[in-house]
Amino acid sequence: LTSAIRSIDGLVLGSSTGGFDGLLEFSGDRRVYFRTDPDIALYFEPDELQRVAATVGDWRALLFDYSEIDAVKATVVAVARRWPCVVDDDHGGTYEGAEFLRRLAAEPAWDWRLS
């Protein structure tokens, strides 16, 4: 993950904190915490698991907690450009990485929390 996001503008890598594996700090006091969760599959429906497996193959979840949406957008974009992924926005939307990138390119102000 670290190598994929080193090029994000304003990024300063922080240390792990609060039960998360790591912290990404951006200019303007913006933060994205990340962690892996080996038990995340328990929270997916069977059809969602099939979609993830079909898109990614053998996979593991990377969870983000963020203070500001533009910081997490930059993080997800960096990951989706480098690896095949499925983005679950935790607000009812699930997107293949390329689909997520297309939507952000078409709607840069898109806020999935309000959709």
C-alpha positions as CSV (number, residue, x, y, z in Angstrom):
1,L,0.0,0.0,0.0
2,T,2.7,2.5,1.0
3,S,4.4,2.3,-2.4
4,A,1.2,2.8,-4.2
5,I,0.3,6.0,-2.5
6,R,3.7,7.8,-2.0
7,S,2.9,10.0,-5.0
8,I,-0.3,11.5,-3.5
9,D,0.0,15.2,-3.1
10,G,0.5,16.4,0.5
11,L,1.0,12.9,1.9
12,V,3.0,12.3,5.0
13,L,3.2,8.7,6.3
14,G,2.3,8.4,10.0
15,S,2.6,5.5,12.4
16,S,-0.2,3.1,13.3
17,T,-2.6,4.2,15.9
18,G,-5.9,3.3,17.5
19,G,-6.2,-0.3,16.4
20,F,-5.4,0.6,12.8
21,D,-2.4,-0.8,10.8
22,G,-1.3,2.6,9.6
23,L,-2.0,6.3,9.2
24,L,-1.8,8.4,6.1
25,E,-1.6,12.1,6.9
26,F,-2.2,14.8,4.3
27,S,-1.7,18.5,4.4
28,G,-4.4,20.5,6.1
29,D,-4.8,18.0,9.0
30,R,-6.5,15.4,6.8
31,R,-6.1,11.7,7.8
32,V,-6.8,8.3,6.5
33,Y,-6.4,5.3,8.8
34,F,-6.1,1.9,7.3
35,R,-6.2,-1.7,8.5
36,T,-6.8,-5.2,7.1
37,D,-9.6,-7.3,8.4
38,P,-9.4,-11.1,7.8
39,D,-13.0,-11.6,9.0
40,I,-14.6,-9.0,6.7
41,A,-16.1,-11.8,4.4
42,L,-18.5,-12.5,7.3
43,Y,-20.2,-9.2,6.5
44,F,-20.7,-9.7,2.8
45,E,-23.6,-11.4,1.0
46,P,-22.7,-14.5,-1.1
47,D,-23.3,-12.5,-4.4
48,E,-21.0,-9.8,-3.2
49,L,-18.3,-12.3,-2.3
50,Q,-18.6,-13.8,-5.8
51,R,-18.3,-10.4,-7.4
52,V,-15.1,-9.6,-5.4
53,A,-13.6,-13.0,-6.2
54,A,-14.4,-12.7,-9.9
55,T,-12.8,-9.2,-10.0
56,V,-9.8,-9.7,-7.7
57,G,-9.3,-13.4,-7.3
58,D,-7.6,-14.2,-4.0
59,W,-8.3,-11.1,-1.9
60,R,-8.0,-9.4,1.4
61,A,-9.9,-6.4,2.7
62,L,-8.3,-3.0,3.3
63,L,-10.5,-0.8,5.4
64,F,-10.3,3.0,5.6
65,D,-11.4,5.4,8.2
66,Y,-11.0,9.1,7.2
67,S,-11.4,12.6,8.4
68,E,-12.0,14.2,5.0
69,I,-13.5,12.7,1.8
70,D,-10.8,14.1,-0.6
71,A,-8.1,12.4,1.3
72,V,-9.8,9.0,1.1
73,K,-10.6,9.6,-2.6
74,A,-6.9,10.1,-3.3
75,T,-6.1,7.0,-1.4
76,V,-8.6,4.8,-3.1
77,V,-7.6,6.2,-6.5
78,A,-4.0,5.3,-5.8
79,V,-4.9,1.8,-4.8
80,A,-7.4,1.3,-7.7
81,R,-4.9,2.4,-10.3
82,R,-2.4,-0.1,-9.1
83,W,-4.4,-3.2,-8.2
84,P,-7.6,-4.8,-9.3
85,C,-10.1,-4.1,-6.5
86,V,-13.7,-3.7,-5.5
87,V,-14.7,-0.6,-3.5
88,D,-17.5,-0.9,-1.0
89,D,-18.5,2.6,0.1
90,D,-20.3,1.4,3.2
91,H,-23.3,3.4,2.0
92,G,-24.9,0.8,-0.3
93,G,-22.6,1.1,-3.3
94,T,-20.1,-1.5,-4.5
95,Y,-17.9,-0.6,-7.5
96,E,-15.1,-2.4,-9.4
97,G,-12.0,-0.3,-9.1
98,A,-12.1,0.9,-12.7
99,E,-15.8,1.8,-12.3
100,F,-15.0,3.8,-9.2
101,L,-12.2,5.7,-11.1
102,R,-14.6,6.5,-14.0
103,R,-17.2,7.8,-11.7
104,L,-14.7,10.1,-9.9
105,A,-13.4,11.3,-13.2
106,A,-16.9,12.2,-14.4
107,E,-18.0,13.6,-11.1
108,P,-15.0,14.9,-9.1
109,A,-17.2,16.3,-6.3
110,W,-19.1,13.0,-5.9
111,D,-19.7,12.2,-2.3
112,W,-21.0,8.6,-1.9
113,R,-22.1,9.3,1.6
114,L,-24.8,11.6,0.1
115,S,-25.9,9.3,-2.8
